[in-house]
Amino acid sequence: MNKALAMLFTLAVMSTPAAAETYTITGMATYGDRLPVTLQYVYVDCPQGEIDCYEFRGTSAITDAYGEYTLSMEVDEDHDGMEMHLQLMGENFSHIVDLDAHRNSSTGHMTQHLQLQQTMASSGFFNGLGCCLLLFGLVFISAVMRTVAGLATPQGRAAFRGQREPKRYACPDCEAMIAQHLLVRHLIFDHDYEPVDAGETTGALMRATWMNTEQE
């Protein structure tokens, strides 16, 4: 009878599940340029063939404004030495469960910092802003170059001061290009036109020019 009781007690002890304990991992998540990874999830994933890890797959924690995260799981002795992956933004970081180190830690948790290989991607707003600034800079430089080139000539300097180059017409007698306001005088004094004839000839030249412009 006593032997039977002893055997039952042994079986009961052996069948009692190991006590679970909270296993906590904390750390800071950063990009490759050491900027904090904010408001991103750290997931538990499992290496191929690590069956004991599967029950923790999907456990997650979100990073705070400083990139810090805290991940907690309920484990027992059977999980000691188990490998898991801490996944952040598509990159995996191996972690080995070490119960002794966790129990003896002065902080009460395991520390593992996660530094990504990737750098922080610029947002669409800043990309668009950068393109706009670049385009504005190119237009501004082009305008400055055109202004400087124009000021290098007398005509350009006159135009910059608001003075327009007078329109010129070919004299019907000598084919010289004469400014519009000087053409009547040119015909009278250089070609002995009567004032009325000079005015009519100048008017005819101007009308012919206007008609050609309208046809174009």
Secondary structure, DSSP 8 states (H G I E B T S, - for coil): -HHHHHHHHHHHHHHS----EEEEEEEEEE-TTS-B--S-EEEEE--TT-GGGGGGTT-EEE--TTSEEEEEEEE-GGGTT-EEEEEETTEEEEEE--HHHHHH-SSSSEE--EE-SS-----HHHHHHHHHHHHHHHHHHHHHHHHHHHHTSHHHHHHHTT-----EEE-TTT--EEEGGGHHHHHHHHH---HHHHHHHHHHHHHHHHHHHHH-
